[in-house]
Amino acid sequence: MSAAQPEERFLQVEDSWEAINRWFYERDMTDGLPIVPPTQARVAAMVDYAEQKLGYSGMDSVGTLEPRRGVATIEKIAANAVMAGCEPEYMPVLIASVQAISDPRFNLYAVQTSTHNTSALPIVNGPIAKAIDLNWGYNSTGSRWRSTATIGRALRLIMANIGGTPGAINIHTQGHIARYDACIAENEEENPWNPLHVERGFSSDTSVVTVFPACPAAMIDERGASKSGKDLLKTFSLSIAYVGNRNTSGEGEPLLILCPQHARMLADGGYSKADVKRFLWERARVPYGDIPEGIRISLSETNKKFYADVDPKYGIPFAGRPEDIVIVVMGGKGTHSLSVQTILGAQSISAPILRKDGTPFVVQ
Protein backbone atom coordinates (compact mmCIF):
# COMPACT_ATOMS: atom_id res chain seq x y z
CA MET A 1 0.00 0.00 0.00
CA SER A 2 1.55 3.26 -1.15
CA ALA A 3 2.15 6.20 1.17
CA ALA A 4 1.09 8.40 -1.77
CA GLN A 5 -2.38 6.94 -1.56
CA PRO A 6 -3.22 6.99 2.18
CA GLU A 7 -6.85 6.02 1.58
CA GLU A 8 -5.64 2.55 0.48
CA ARG A 9 -4.46 1.89 4.01
CA PHE A 10 -8.09 1.79 5.13
CA LEU A 11 -10.44 -1.16 4.69
CA GLN A 12 -13.87 -1.07 3.19
CA VAL A 13 -16.15 -2.88 5.64
CA GLU A 14 -19.92 -2.89 6.02
CA ASP A 15 -20.91 0.23 7.91
CA SER A 16 -22.22 -1.35 11.10
CA TRP A 17 -20.72 -1.77 14.54
CA GLU A 18 -21.56 -5.47 14.53
CA ALA A 19 -20.01 -6.16 11.12
CA ILE A 20 -16.81 -4.30 11.93
CA ASN A 21 -16.37 -6.08 15.25
CA ARG A 22 -17.08 -9.43 13.63
CA TRP A 23 -14.46 -8.73 10.94
CA PHE A 24 -11.74 -7.96 13.51
CA TYR A 25 -12.74 -10.78 15.84
CA GLU A 26 -12.70 -13.40 13.07
CA ARG A 27 -9.15 -12.33 12.17
CA ASP A 28 -7.94 -12.56 15.79
CA MET A 29 -7.21 -8.82 15.89
CA THR A 30 -9.06 -8.08 19.13
CA ASP A 31 -8.60 -9.11 22.75
CA GLY A 32 -12.01 -10.75 22.77
CA LEU A 33 -13.80 -7.57 23.81
CA PRO A 34 -15.66 -5.28 21.42
CA ILE A 35 -13.52 -2.57 19.81
CA VAL A 36 -14.15 1.00 18.73
CA PRO A 37 -14.12 0.91 14.91
CA PRO A 38 -10.84 2.55 13.77
CA THR A 39 -12.37 4.78 11.12
CA GLN A 40 -10.22 7.09 9.04
CA ALA A 41 -11.50 10.13 10.97
CA ARG A 42 -10.82 8.61 14.38
CA VAL A 43 -7.33 7.46 13.45
CA ALA A 44 -6.58 10.85 11.88
CA ALA A 45 -7.49 12.59 15.16
CA MET A 46 -4.92 10.48 16.99
CA VAL A 47 -2.26 11.08 14.35
CA ASP A 48 -2.98 14.82 14.31
CA TYR A 49 -2.40 15.00 18.06
CA ALA A 50 0.94 13.20 17.70
CA GLU A 51 1.90 15.60 14.91
CA GLN A 52 0.86 18.79 16.67
CA LYS A 53 2.18 17.93 20.14
CA LEU A 54 5.11 15.65 19.37
CA GLY A 55 6.15 16.49 15.81
CA TYR A 56 5.50 13.01 14.36
CA SER A 57 3.85 12.19 11.05
CA GLY A 58 1.66 9.15 10.54
CA MET A 59 4.30 7.16 8.65
CA ASP A 60 7.06 7.76 11.24
CA SER A 61 8.26 4.57 12.92
CA VAL A 62 9.05 4.50 16.64
CA GLY A 63 10.16 0.87 16.89
CA THR A 64 10.19 -2.66 15.49
CA LEU A 65 8.20 -5.21 17.48
CA GLU A 66 9.00 -8.89 17.89
CA PRO A 67 8.41 -11.63 16.97
CA ARG A 68 7.05 -10.66 13.55
CA ARG A 69 9.30 -7.58 13.46
CA GLY A 70 6.35 -5.40 12.64
CA VAL A 71 7.10 -1.72 12.16
CA ALA A 72 5.23 0.36 14.71
CA THR A 73 4.32 3.54 12.85
CA ILE A 74 2.40 6.37 14.48
CA GLU A 75 -0.61 5.52 12.33
CA LYS A 76 -0.62 1.86 13.37
CA ILE A 77 -0.27 2.84 17.03
CA ALA A 78 -3.15 5.28 16.54
CA ALA A 79 -5.40 2.63 14.97
CA ASN A 80 -4.90 0.28 17.90
CA ALA A 81 -5.38 3.15 20.33
CA VAL A 82 -8.74 3.92 18.73
CA MET A 83 -9.75 0.25 18.93
CA ALA A 84 -8.94 0.24 22.66
CA GLY A 85 -10.99 3.37 23.35
CA CYS A 86 -8.12 5.81 23.96
CA GLU A 87 -8.29 9.58 23.83
CA PRO A 88 -5.75 11.43 21.61
CA GLU A 89 -4.10 12.81 24.75
CA TYR A 90 -2.91 9.28 25.59
CA MET A 91 -0.68 9.04 22.52
CA PRO A 92 2.51 10.34 24.21
CA VAL A 93 2.35 7.55 26.81
CA LEU A 94 1.62 4.93 24.16
CA ILE A 95 4.48 6.06 21.93
CA ALA A 96 6.94 5.97 24.84
CA SER A 97 5.62 2.53 25.86
CA VAL A 98 6.19 1.20 22.34
CA GLN A 99 9.70 2.65 22.33
CA ALA A 100 10.36 0.84 25.61
CA ILE A 101 9.12 -2.59 24.51
CA SER A 102 11.00 -2.32 21.20
CA ASP A 103 14.29 -1.89 23.08
CA PRO A 104 16.23 -5.19 22.69
CA ARG A 105 16.94 -5.23 26.42
CA PHE A 106 13.21 -5.59 27.12
CA ASN A 107 13.29 -8.85 25.12
CA LEU A 108 9.81 -8.58 23.66
CA TYR A 109 10.41 -11.79 21.72
CA ALA A 110 10.51 -13.75 24.99
CA VAL A 111 7.55 -11.87 26.44
CA GLN A 112 5.48 -12.60 23.33
CA THR A 113 6.45 -16.22 22.68
CA SER A 114 7.30 -17.78 26.04
CA THR A 115 4.90 -19.98 28.04
CA HIS A 116 5.82 -17.71 30.97
CA ASN A 117 2.68 -15.90 32.19
CA THR A 118 4.05 -12.45 31.42
CA SER A 119 2.60 -9.13 30.33
CA ALA A 120 3.99 -5.68 29.61
CA LEU A 121 3.23 -3.44 32.60
CA PRO A 122 3.74 0.31 32.00
CA ILE A 123 4.22 2.47 35.11
CA VAL A 124 4.11 6.23 34.53
CA ASN A 125 5.86 8.96 36.49
CA GLY A 126 5.88 12.72 36.13
CA PRO A 127 3.38 15.45 35.21
CA ILE A 128 1.62 13.54 32.43
CA ALA A 129 0.13 11.09 34.94
CA LYS A 130 -2.12 13.81 36.35
CA ALA A 131 -2.67 15.45 32.99
CA ILE A 132 -4.36 12.33 31.55
CA ASP A 133 -5.88 11.26 34.89
CA LEU A 134 -4.00 7.98 35.32
CA ASN A 135 -4.92 6.09 38.47
CA TRP A 136 -2.30 5.71 41.21
CA GLY A 137 -4.64 5.30 44.18
CA TYR A 138 -7.39 2.84 44.99
CA ASN A 139 -7.81 0.00 42.50
CA SER A 140 -4.78 1.16 40.51
CA THR A 141 -4.83 -1.87 38.23
CA GLY A 142 -8.59 -2.28 38.12
CA SER A 143 -11.49 -1.13 36.04
CA ARG A 144 -13.61 2.03 35.74
CA TRP A 145 -10.66 4.32 34.93
CA ARG A 146 -10.47 5.19 31.26
CA SER A 147 -6.82 6.14 30.82
CA THR A 148 -5.57 3.30 33.01
CA ALA A 149 -7.69 0.75 31.18
CA THR A 150 -7.49 1.86 27.58
CA ILE A 151 -3.74 2.61 27.40
CA GLY A 152 -2.96 -0.80 28.82
CA ARG A 153 -5.42 -2.39 26.43
CA ALA A 154 -4.00 -0.48 23.47
CA LEU A 155 -0.47 -1.64 24.26
CA ARG A 156 -1.70 -5.25 24.35
CA LEU A 157 -3.38 -4.80 20.93
CA ILE A 158 -0.23 -3.18 19.54
CA MET A 159 1.88 -6.10 20.75
CA ALA A 160 -0.50 -8.56 19.07
CA ASN A 161 -1.43 -6.74 15.88
CA ILE A 162 1.93 -5.17 15.06
CA GLY A 163 4.43 -7.40 16.85
CA GLY A 164 2.65 -10.71 16.61
CA THR A 165 1.07 -13.04 14.15
CA PRO A 166 -2.67 -13.50 14.76
CA GLY A 167 -3.37 -16.85 16.35
CA ALA A 168 0.31 -17.73 16.73
CA ILE A 169 1.51 -15.84 19.81
CA ASN A 170 0.60 -15.50 23.47
CA ILE A 171 1.08 -19.16 24.33
CA HIS A 172 1.33 -18.43 28.05
CA THR A 173 0.47 -21.53 30.04
CA GLN A 174 -2.49 -19.83 31.73
CA GLY A 175 -1.92 -16.15 31.07
CA HIS A 176 -2.44 -13.67 33.84
CA ILE A 177 -5.09 -15.04 36.20
CA ALA A 178 -7.67 -12.25 36.54
CA ARG A 179 -5.62 -10.28 34.03
CA TYR A 180 -6.56 -6.71 33.39
CA ASP A 181 -4.10 -5.01 31.10
CA ALA A 182 -3.43 -1.63 32.60
CA CYS A 183 -1.17 1.40 32.44
CA ILE A 184 -0.72 2.71 35.95
CA ALA A 185 1.04 5.58 37.70
CA GLU A 186 3.18 5.68 40.81
CA ASN A 187 1.62 7.38 43.83
CA GLU A 188 4.29 10.07 44.01
CA GLU A 189 2.34 12.22 46.49
CA GLU A 190 2.46 9.51 49.17
CA ASN A 191 5.87 8.13 48.26
CA PRO A 192 8.30 8.93 51.11
CA TRP A 193 11.31 8.32 48.85
CA ASN A 194 12.34 9.40 45.36
CA PRO A 195 9.92 8.05 42.74
CA LEU A 196 11.09 5.49 40.22
CA HIS A 197 11.96 7.90 37.40
CA VAL A 198 14.06 10.12 39.69
CA GLU A 199 15.83 7.04 41.04
CA ARG A 200 16.71 6.21 37.43
CA GLY A 201 18.26 9.59 36.75
CA PHE A 202 15.39 11.68 35.35
CA SER A 203 14.28 15.02 36.78
CA SER A 204 11.06 15.04 38.78
CA ASP A 205 9.29 17.19 36.16
CA THR A 206 10.09 14.79 33.31
CA SER A 207 7.31 12.43 32.25
CA VAL A 208 8.63 8.86 31.99
CA VAL A 209 7.11 5.46 31.19
CA THR A 210 8.82 2.38 32.64
CA VAL A 211 7.63 -0.91 31.18
CA PHE A 212 8.14 -4.16 33.09
CA PRO A 213 7.97 -7.74 31.75
CA ALA A 214 5.72 -8.59 34.67
CA CYS A 215 4.17 -11.85 35.86
CA PRO A 216 0.94 -12.05 37.90
CA ALA A 217 1.23 -10.23 41.23
CA ALA A 218 1.08 -12.01 44.57
CA MET A 219 -0.57 -10.09 47.42
CA ILE A 220 1.34 -9.62 50.67
CA ASP A 221 -1.05 -8.94 53.56
CA GLU A 222 0.46 -8.48 57.01
CA ARG A 223 -2.99 -7.59 58.43
CA GLY A 224 -1.69 -4.37 59.94
CA ALA A 225 0.04 -6.39 62.64
CA SER A 226 3.60 -5.18 62.09
CA LYS A 227 4.84 -3.13 65.04
CA SER A 228 7.88 -1.74 63.23
CA GLY A 229 9.45 -1.36 59.83
CA LYS A 230 11.71 -4.30 60.62
CA ASP A 231 8.70 -6.50 61.44
CA LEU A 232 7.19 -5.53 58.11
CA LEU A 233 10.37 -6.36 56.21
CA LYS A 234 10.54 -9.76 57.90
CA THR A 235 7.02 -10.47 56.63
CA PHE A 236 7.97 -9.35 53.12
CA SER A 237 11.06 -11.57 53.22
CA LEU A 238 9.05 -14.64 54.17
CA SER A 239 6.40 -13.87 51.53
CA ILE A 240 8.61 -13.16 48.53
CA ALA A 241 11.18 -15.96 48.43
CA TYR A 242 9.98 -19.39 47.28
CA VAL A 243 11.21 -22.03 44.86
CA GLY A 244 8.57 -21.23 42.23
CA ASN A 245 9.67 -17.59 42.00
CA ARG A 246 11.83 -17.62 38.87
CA ASN A 247 13.79 -14.58 40.04
CA THR A 248 15.30 -16.88 42.68
CA SER A 249 17.43 -18.20 39.84
CA GLY A 250 19.43 -14.99 40.17
CA GLU A 251 18.11 -13.08 37.17
CA GLY A 252 15.41 -10.54 36.45
CA GLU A 253 14.16 -7.50 38.35
CA PRO A 254 11.67 -8.54 41.03
CA LEU A 255 9.18 -5.73 41.53
CA LEU A 256 7.75 -4.80 44.93
CA ILE A 257 4.67 -2.57 44.78
CA LEU A 258 4.23 -1.03 48.21
CA CYS A 259 0.99 0.45 49.44
CA PRO A 260 1.49 3.96 50.88
CA GLN A 261 0.93 2.76 54.46
CA HIS A 262 3.71 0.19 54.20
CA ALA A 263 6.06 2.65 52.51
CA ARG A 264 5.46 5.22 55.24
CA MET A 265 6.06 2.69 58.03
CA LEU A 266 9.39 1.73 56.49
CA ALA A 267 10.48 5.33 55.95
CA ASP A 268 9.42 6.34 59.46
CA GLY A 269 11.46 3.40 60.74
CA GLY A 270 14.56 4.91 59.16
CA TYR A 271 14.72 2.69 56.08
CA SER A 272 15.71 4.24 52.77
CA LYS A 273 14.71 2.55 49.54
CA ALA A 274 18.25 1.19 49.25
CA ASP A 275 17.99 -0.16 52.82
CA VAL A 276 14.78 -1.99 51.93
CA LYS A 277 16.42 -3.57 48.89
CA ARG A 278 19.46 -4.64 50.91
CA PHE A 279 17.29 -6.12 53.71
CA LEU A 280 15.17 -8.12 51.25
CA TRP A 281 18.21 -9.32 49.30
CA GLU A 282 19.82 -10.58 52.50
CA ARG A 283 16.70 -12.04 54.14
CA ALA A 284 14.35 -13.11 51.31
CA ARG A 285 16.13 -16.36 50.53
CA VAL A 286 15.36 -20.00 49.85
CA PRO A 287 17.49 -22.63 51.67
CA TYR A 288 19.70 -24.30 49.08
CA GLY A 289 18.71 -27.73 50.36
CA ASP A 290 15.01 -26.98 49.71
CA ILE A 291 15.61 -26.42 45.99
CA PRO A 292 15.01 -29.65 44.01
CA GLU A 293 18.07 -30.83 42.15
CA GLY A 294 16.48 -30.33 38.73
CA ILE A 295 15.55 -26.73 39.57
CA ARG A 296 19.14 -25.97 40.58
CA ILE A 297 20.09 -26.38 36.93
CA SER A 298 18.11 -23.21 36.14
CA LEU A 299 20.17 -21.09 38.53
CA SER A 300 22.05 -18.29 36.85
CA GLU A 301 25.73 -18.86 36.17
CA THR A 302 26.49 -16.33 38.91
CA ASN A 303 24.43 -18.23 41.46
CA LYS A 304 25.92 -21.55 40.40
CA LYS A 305 29.36 -20.06 40.87
CA PHE A 306 28.71 -18.68 44.35
CA TYR A 307 26.12 -21.03 45.82
CA ALA A 308 26.81 -24.51 44.43
CA ASP A 309 27.79 -27.06 47.09
CA VAL A 310 27.02 -24.73 49.98
CA ASP A 311 25.49 -25.87 53.25
CA PRO A 312 21.88 -27.02 52.62
CA LYS A 313 20.64 -24.34 55.04
CA TYR A 314 22.39 -21.54 53.17
CA GLY A 315 19.91 -19.16 51.55
CA ILE A 316 19.75 -18.34 47.85
CA PRO A 317 18.64 -14.69 47.27
CA PHE A 318 15.60 -13.89 45.14
CA ALA A 319 17.58 -11.35 43.08
CA GLY A 320 21.06 -11.27 41.63
CA ARG A 321 21.91 -8.02 43.44
CA PRO A 322 20.08 -5.66 45.81
CA GLU A 323 20.09 -3.09 42.99
CA ASP A 324 18.07 -5.45 40.77
CA ILE A 325 15.05 -5.17 43.09
CA VAL A 326 12.60 -2.46 41.98
CA ILE A 327 10.33 -0.67 44.46
CA VAL A 328 7.41 1.59 43.62
CA VAL A 329 4.61 3.03 45.74
CA MET A 330 1.07 2.62 44.50
CA GLY A 331 -2.49 2.29 45.70
CA GLY A 332 -4.74 3.68 48.42
CA LYS A 333 -5.20 2.97 52.12
CA GLY A 334 -4.82 -0.56 53.45
CA THR A 335 -2.13 -3.04 54.40
CA HIS A 336 -1.78 -4.84 51.09
CA SER A 337 1.37 -4.75 48.98
CA LEU A 338 2.26 -6.77 45.89
CA SER A 339 5.20 -8.94 44.88
CA VAL A 340 5.74 -9.27 41.13
CA GLN A 341 8.29 -11.63 39.60
CA THR A 342 9.60 -10.78 36.16
CA ILE A 343 10.59 -12.86 33.18
CA LEU A 344 14.20 -13.97 32.95
CA GLY A 345 16.49 -12.58 30.28
CA ALA A 346 14.55 -9.33 30.11
CA GLN A 347 14.71 -6.02 31.92
CA SER A 348 12.47 -3.06 32.52
CA ILE A 349 12.99 -0.05 30.27
CA SER A 350 12.40 3.57 31.28
CA ALA A 351 11.51 5.75 28.31
CA PRO A 352 11.14 9.52 28.75
CA ILE A 353 8.23 11.05 26.86
CA LEU A 354 9.90 13.12 24.17
CA ARG A 355 9.02 14.94 21.00
CA LYS A 356 10.37 13.54 17.73
CA ASP A 357 13.27 16.02 17.86
CA GLY A 358 14.35 14.64 21.24
CA THR A 359 13.16 17.54 23.38
CA PRO A 360 10.96 16.77 26.41
CA PHE A 361 7.21 16.72 25.96
CA VAL A 362 5.85 19.48 28.17
CA VAL A 363 2.39 19.02 29.61
CA GLN A 364 0.29 22.08 28.86
RAJOBEL-V408004 format. One record per pair of residues at least 4 apart in sequence whose ideal C-beta (glycine too) atoms are under 6 Angstrom apart, sorted by the first residue. I is the first residue (numbers start at 1). J is the second residue. D is the distance in whole Angstrom. If there is no record, write none. Layout:
# RAJOBEL-V408004
{{I J D} {I J D}}
This chain:
# RAJOBEL-V408004
{{1 8 5} {1 9 5} {3 59 6} {10 40 5} {13 20 5} {13 23 5} {14 19 4} {20 37 4} {21 25 6} {21 34 5} {24 29 5} {24 30 5} {24 35 6} {25 30 5} {28 166 4} {28 167 5} {29 161 5} {30 35 5} {31 156 6} {35 83 4} {36 82 6} {36 83 6} {36 85 5} {38 43 5} {38 79 4} {38 82 4} {38 83 5} {42 82 5} {43 78 5} {43 79 5} {43 82 6} {44 48 6} {45 88 6} {46 78 3} {46 81 6} {46 88 5} {46 91 6} {47 58 4} {47 74 6} {47 75 6} {47 78 5} {49 53 6} {49 88 4} {49 91 5} {50 54 5} {50 56 5} {50 74 5} {50 91 5} {51 56 6} {54 355 5} {54 356 6} {55 355 5} {55 356 4} {55 357 6} {56 60 5} {56 74 5} {56 356 5} {58 74 5} {58 75 4} {59 73 6} {60 74 5} {61 71 5} {61 73 5} {62 72 6} {62 95 6} {62 98 5} {62 99 5} {63 72 5} {63 98 5} {63 99 5} {63 102 3} {64 69 5} {64 71 6} {64 102 6} {65 70 5} {65 72 5} {65 102 6} {65 162 5} {65 163 3} {66 108 4} {66 109 4} {66 163 6} {67 109 5} {67 112 5} {67 113 6} {68 163 6} {68 164 6} {68 165 5} {70 162 4} {70 163 5} {72 76 6} {72 77 6} {72 98 5} {72 162 5} {76 162 5} {77 94 6} {80 154 5} {80 157 4} {80 158 5} {80 161 6} {81 86 4} {81 94 6} {81 154 5} {83 157 6} {84 150 5} {84 153 4} {84 154 4} {84 157 6} {85 150 4} {86 90 4} {86 150 5} {86 154 5} {89 132 5} {90 94 6} {90 132 6} {90 151 5} {92 353 5} {92 361 5} {93 151 6} {93 209 6} {94 154 6} {96 209 4} {96 351 4} {96 353 5} {97 122 5} {97 155 5} {97 209 5} {97 211 6} {99 351 5} {100 211 4} {100 349 4} {100 351 4} {101 106 5} {101 108 5} {101 120 6} {101 211 6} {103 349 5} {105 347 5} {106 346 6} {106 349 5} {107 345 6} {107 346 4} {108 112 6} {109 113 6} {110 114 5} {110 345 6} {110 346 6} {111 118 5} {111 213 5} {112 164 6} {112 169 5} {115 171 6} {115 172 6} {115 173 5} {116 343 5} {117 172 5} {117 174 6} {117 175 6} {117 176 6} {117 215 6} {117 216 6} {118 213 5} {118 215 6} {118 343 5} {119 176 6} {120 155 6} {120 211 5} {121 212 5} {121 214 4} {122 183 4} {122 209 5} {122 211 5} {123 184 6} {123 186 6} {123 210 5} {124 129 5} {124 134 6} {124 185 5} {124 209 5} {125 186 5} {125 195 5} {125 196 6} {125 197 4} {125 208 5} {126 206 5} {126 207 4} {126 208 6} {127 207 6} {127 363 4} {128 207 4} {128 363 5} {129 134 5} {129 185 4} {131 363 4} {132 147 5} {133 147 5} {134 147 5} {134 148 6} {134 185 4} {135 140 5} {135 145 4} {135 148 4} {136 140 6} {136 185 4} {136 186 6} {136 187 4} {136 330 6} {137 332 5} {138 332 4} {140 184 5} {140 330 5} {140 331 5} {141 182 5} {141 184 6} {145 149 6} {146 150 6} {147 151 6} {148 182 5} {148 183 6} {148 184 6} {151 183 4} {152 181 4} {152 182 4} {152 183 4} {153 181 5} {156 181 4} {157 161 6} {158 162 5} {159 163 5} {160 164 5} {164 169 4} {175 179 6} {176 216 5} {177 216 6} {186 195 5} {186 196 6} {186 328 5} {186 330 6} {187 260 6} {187 329 5} {187 330 5} {188 195 5} {190 260 4} {191 195 5} {191 329 4} {192 263 6} {192 264 6} {192 267 4} {193 273 4} {194 198 4} {194 199 5} {196 210 6} {196 328 5} {197 202 4} {197 208 4} {198 204 5} {200 350 5} {202 206 4} {202 208 5} {206 352 6} {206 360 6} {207 353 4} {208 350 5} {208 352 5} {209 351 5} {210 348 6} {210 350 4} {211 349 6} {212 255 6} {212 348 5} {213 342 5} {213 343 4} {213 346 4} {214 340 5} {214 342 6} {215 341 5} {217 338 4} {217 340 5} {218 339 5} {219 336 6} {220 239 5} {220 337 5} {220 339 6} {221 336 5} {222 226 5} {222 235 4} {222 335 6} {224 335 4} {226 231 4} {226 232 4} {227 231 5} {228 269 6} {229 265 5} {229 266 4} {229 269 3} {229 271 5} {232 265 6} {233 279 5} {236 240 6} {237 280 6} {237 283 4} {237 284 4} {240 284 5} {240 318 6} {240 339 5} {241 284 4} {241 285 5} {241 286 5} {241 318 5} {243 286 6} {243 291 6} {245 318 6} {245 341 5} {246 341 6} {246 344 6} {247 252 4} {247 254 4} {247 318 5} {247 319 6} {247 341 5} {248 286 6} {248 318 5} {249 298 5} {249 299 5} {249 300 5} {250 299 6} {250 300 3} {250 302 5} {250 303 4} {250 320 5} {251 300 5} {251 344 5} {252 342 4} {252 344 5} {253 324 5} {253 326 5} {253 342 5} {253 347 6} {253 348 6} {254 318 6} {254 319 5} {254 325 6} {254 341 6} {255 326 5} {255 340 4} {256 327 5} {257 328 6} {257 330 5} {257 338 4} {258 262 5} {258 263 4} {258 329 5} {258 337 5} {259 331 5} {259 334 6} {259 336 6} {259 337 5} {260 329 6} {261 335 6} {262 337 5} {263 329 5} {264 268 6} {266 271 4} {266 276 6} {271 275 4} {271 276 5} {273 327 5} {277 322 4} {277 325 4} {278 322 5} {279 283 6} {280 284 5} {281 317 5} {281 319 6} {281 322 4} {284 318 5} {285 315 3} {285 316 6} {285 317 5} {286 290 6} {286 316 5} {287 313 5} {287 315 6} {288 310 5} {288 312 6} {288 314 5} {288 316 6} {289 312 3} {291 295 5} {291 296 5} {299 303 4} {299 304 5} {303 307 5} {304 308 5} {307 316 6} {310 314 4} {319 324 4} {319 325 5} {320 324 5} {353 361 5} {354 358 6} {354 360 6} {355 359 5} {355 361 6}}
